[in-house]
Amino acid sequence: MFDCDAVVIGGGAAGLMYAREAGLRGKRVIVLEHANRVGKKILMSGGGRCNFTNLGTTPDNYLSANPHFCKSALARYTPWDFLALVERHGIAWHEKELGQLFCDDSSKQIVRMLLDECADVGARIETRCTVNVVAQHEHAGFVIDSTLGRLRAPALVVASGGLSIPSMGASGFGYDLARQFGHSVLTTRAGLVPLTLSGKHQQRYADLSGVSLAVQATCNGQSFANAMLITHRGISGPAILQISSYWQPGDDLRLDLVPGADASQWLAEQREARPDAELRTVLADMLPRRLAQRLCEVWWPSRPMKQFNPRELADMGRALNDWALVASGTEGYRTAEVTLGGVDVNELSSSTMASRRVPGLYFIGEVMDVTGHLGGYNFQWAWASAHAAAQALGSD
């Protein structure tokens, strides 16, 4: 048996950040990662360039049964704090859109930065390490039996993530551990995930796979304007990934296919300016050609604009601005970027991420019921929650 100040289960963004922050405070930390390498989700994020934070981060960018929980940690470790670390390591970055920051080169730089930081403070990182049993110790906090051996520490930090992308090793281990220590785990489901269509709804769109357009997606009082991509199984793209976190089967999903435009007015103007133009030709000036063609094949027979009366064009325009799409499900955890739900944050301290039930037990990152929007927000939560938990250890 060997001792340390904190054992971290999970070598993802939150786990590595915690090790760095605790190490800076003079603590002996060991990170146990069951996969063959750390930071796998960092490596694949942002198309390999890692959308490592978002300058516009606010608590409103997060979903949780307790929307106030994330406020303290986010306020005490901001995107600018992480950006300063990135710049100290000479990593070139750029802002893509909507405050999203990416590496110019590779997400490998973020993982290397975190590993170098951990090495500088003496944090120990162990991969291919399976945790078999975790138990409370009468006098020393926790005893962890693992393939590395038996470890003992006063602090146990659960940074094992959620269920998204199981091909990279995601599992429900953190939830099982939470339940073992008497914590509630709120129902989990896939978030930031493509939606699927079925039956006639899929048949109408399946051969349009690859078509992309700007939309505004609305569901349950939430709206996101961005790109939508039609796939052979349904719909994807940033706008759909965002709204997927608010959608569940049976919910009403509406799409504005021409955001920022009054489609009824535009069609009326086109009728006056181009009375002999076919509807499909006119729609193709506003929408991708293949989609315009499909609308005329299924919903509105194409004929010269002058043959449509004002009421018909008004109805058509309203439909374009408020298109109903019936989704049947999601692609699930297989492709989901995050997991909604998780460890009930009402049983944790919002300032330290510490369990209110078990002294010395902490939960950080995605394993908790805090889920960010698309665009770097989930990484910022990983950094901020890890920073908050590490400060709770104090310093020598």
N, C-alpha and C positions, 0 to 999 in steps of 0.2 A: 504494500500500500504506500502511495506517495501523496503528499499534501500540496495544495495550492490554495489561492484565495478565491478563485472562481472557476468553475467548469462550465463551458459553453457548449451546448448541444446544437450543432449546425454551423457549417462554415460558409454561409451565404453572406449577403451584404450586411445584414444586421449583426450576425455573429462576428464577422471580421472587424466591423466597426467597434463593437463592444470591446473586443480584445485590445484594439489599439487604444481606445479611450481609458480603459481600466489600467492598462500597462503604463500609460502616461502618468497615472496617479500612484505608481509604485506597486501595483498589485501583480501577483503571479497568476497568470491566466493560461488555461489550456483549452483549445478548441477541438472538439471531436466531430469529424465529418465522415459520414458513412460512405460517401462516393469516393471515386478515385482522384478527384481534384476539387478544390474549393471554388466558389463563385461561378457555378455553371450558368445560373440565370443572368448574372452580370455579363458573361461572355456572349450569350445569345441575344441580349436585349438591343433594341435600337438598330436592328439589322447588322449587328456586330460592331456598332459604334457606341453603344451604351448611352441611353438617354438618362444621364446620371442625376439630374434634378430638374426643377422647374422654378424659374425666378418668380413666377406668379403664385407660388404656393400659399394657400390660406386654408383654414379648417373647412371651408365650404367645398373643398376639393376631395373630401373624404366621406365615405359611408360608414356608419356605425349605429348600433342601437342606442349608443350614447354619443351624440354628435359633439359634445363638449370635451370628451376625453382627450382628444388629440391636441387641444389648444396649448397646453403648458409645454409639452415637449417641442412642438413646432416653433413656439416663440423663443425657446432657449437654444435651439440649434437650427439656423436658417439656411436656405440655399446658398447664401453668400459665405457662410462659414465653410461649407463643403467646397465651394468654388475656390476659396482661398487655399485649401489643401491641394486641390487639383493643380492650381497654378504654381504652388511651391514645388511640385514635382515636374514642372515644365511640360505638362500635358496640354497640347493645343486643343482648343474647343471652339464650338460655334453655336449660335442660337439658330435653330431651324425655323420654328414658328411657335407662336403662342407661349413664349417663355421657355421652350424646351431646349435644354443644353445637351450637346453630343460631343464626343471626342472627334477630332478631325481625322484621327487615324484608326484606332482600334480599341474595343472594350477591354482588350488584354491589358491596356495601360492602367485601367482602374483597378483590376485585380492585382496587378504588379505593385501598384501604389499601396494598396491595403496590406499586402504581404510584406512589403518593405517597411511599412510603418509598424506592423506587428513585430517584425524582426528587431527593429530599433529599440523597442521597449521590452524585448525578451519574452513576448507571448509565444507560446508553443502551439503549433498547428499540426494536427494528426489527421491524415486521410485514411480511407479504407478501415475505419474504426466503427465497429458495431457496439452500441450500448445495449447490454443485456438486461440489467436490473438497476433501478434507481431506488434508493431507500433513504429515509431520514436516519441520521445517526444521533444518538442520545446527547453526545457532547460536542460533535463537530459538524453539525449541519447535515451534509449529505454524503452518502457513500455510493459511488457509481461503479458497477462491475461492467467491464467492457473487454473487447478483444485486446486492448492495450494493457489491461491489468485493472487493478482496483485503485480508484482515486477517491480522495476525501477532500471536501471543501465546504466552507461555511456558506457559499453562495452557488446556486445552480441557476443558470441562465438558459432558458429554452428559446432557441432561435432557429427552430427546425422548419419554419415555413408552413405552407399550406399544401393543398392537394393538386395544384395546377402543374401540368406537364410531368406526369409520372415517368415518362421515358428518361427524364433527367434525375430520377431518384426521389421525387416528391412522395410523401407518405403521410399518414395520419398519426405518426409517432407523437408529435407534440400535443395533439388532442388527447391521446391515450394517457400521456403523462399528466396532463392537466386534470383529467378525471380521476386519476390515481390519487392525486392530492386534494380531491374534493372540490375542484373547480367545475363550473358549468361551461359547457361548450355550445354555443348557439349554432343552429342548423347551418351547414355549409352548402355552397353551390358555386358553380363556375361563374367568374366575372371577367369582363373585358374579353369577350368570346364571340365568335361568329354565330349568327342565328341560322337555323335551318328552316326550310319550307318543306311541305309535303303535299301529296295529291295534286290537284289541279293548280295549286299555287306554285308548286315547284315546276310543273310541266310548262307553265307559261314563261318561266324565266331561265330554265336550266341551260338552254342553248345560247343564252346571252352571256355565259360565263366569260369573265374578263372585262366586261363593260364597267366603266367607272364614271361616276358623276358626283358633283357636289349636291348634298342634300341637307336638310335640317330634320333630324329624327326626334320625335317627341313621344314620351310614354310616362304615365303617372306624374305629370306635372314637370318633368325634366325635359330639356331640349339641348341637342348638340348639333352644331353646324360644322360639317367637315365632309370628307369624301366617303362615298359608299362604293363598294365593289360587289358586283353580282358574281356568285360562284356557282358551280354545278350543283351544289347542295343547298344553297340559300344566299345569304348576304353577309358581307364583311366590310372591312374598311374602318377607319377611325371613328366615324359617326356612329356606326353600328356597334363597334366594340364598346364605345362609351355608353350608349343607351342600354346595352345588354345587362349592365349592372343594376338597372332599374326595372327591367322587364322580367316577367315570369309567364309561363304558359297560360293563355287565356286573356292576358292583358292586351289592351288596345294599343296598337303601334301605328303611328302616322308619320308620313314622310312628305316634306315639302320638296318636290322635285326641282323647283326653280327658286331656291331661297333668295330673298331680296327683291323679287319681281312680283308684280301683280299679273298673274298669268291671264286672267280674264281680260284685263285692259290691253295687254300685249296682243292677244289673239284678235281682239276687236280692231286694233290698229293695223294688224297684218291683213285683215279682211278688206280694209279700205285701201291699203297700199298695194296689195297683191291679190286682187280678187280671183284671178285665174290660177293661182298657185295651189297645188295639192296640199291637203292638210299634212300629210307625212313629210312633205318637203319643208313646210313651215316649222313643224315641230322639230325637225332635224337641225334647225338653226338654234334651238333652245336646249335640246337634249342630244345625247349620243344617237347617231343615225340608226343603229340597230334597235335601240330601245324605242325610238320614235316609230319605226316600222312595226314593232310588236304592238304598240298601243293601238295602231290603226288596224292591225289584224284581229285583235281580240276585243277591243272596247269601242273604238270609233272608226267606222268605215271612212276611208280616205276619199275625199272628193274635193273639187275646187272650193276655195274659201267662200266664194260668193254664194254657195249653196247652203251655207250654215246661217241660221238666223241668230240674232243677238243672244237670245236665251240659251241656245245650244252652246254657243261659244262661252257664255258666262258659266254654265254648268261645267264645261270642259276645263275652264281655267280654275274653278274652285277645286276640282278634283286633282289637278296638277299641284296645287298649293297645299292639298290636304289628302294625300294618297294613302288609302288604307292598305296595309300589308299584313297578312295573317301568318305569323311565324308559328312553327309547331314545337320548336325546342332550340337547344344550343348544341354546338359541337362538343360540349362537355369539357372536363378537365384536360383532355388530351391536348387541346390547343389553347385553353384559357390562359391568360397572362397572370391572373390572380385568383385567389379564393375568397369569396364573400363569407361573412360569418367567422366563427372561431371562438377562441377563449373569451368569455364574457368579461368585458373591461370594467364592468361595475364591481368586480371582485378584485380589481387591481388599483394601485395608486397611480393617478394620472401624472404625478410629478416624478416618480421613480420607477414605474412599471413593476413594482413589487407586489407580490401576492398579499392580499389582506387576510389570507387563511393560513399560510405557511411562511414563517420567517425565513428569509434568505432565498426565496424562490422568486424568479423574475421571468417575464415573458416579453419578448421584443419582436418587432417585425411583423410578418404576414400571419403568424400563428394566432395573433389577436384579432378581434372583431373590429379592425380598422382597415379599410380598403380604399385606396386612392383612385382617382380618375386616371385615364391614359395620359401619358406625357411627362414622366419623370417623378410623379407624385409618390409612387410607392417606394421608390428608392429614397426619396427625401424622408419618408416615414421610417424607413430602416435606419438611416443615419441618425435621425432625431430621437427615436425611441431607444436606440443603443446608447447614444450619448447620455440621455436622461438616466438610464439604469446604471451606467458606469459611474456617474457622479455620486450615486447613492452609496457606493462602497467607501467613500471618503478617500483620504490620501495619507501616506505615511509622513 
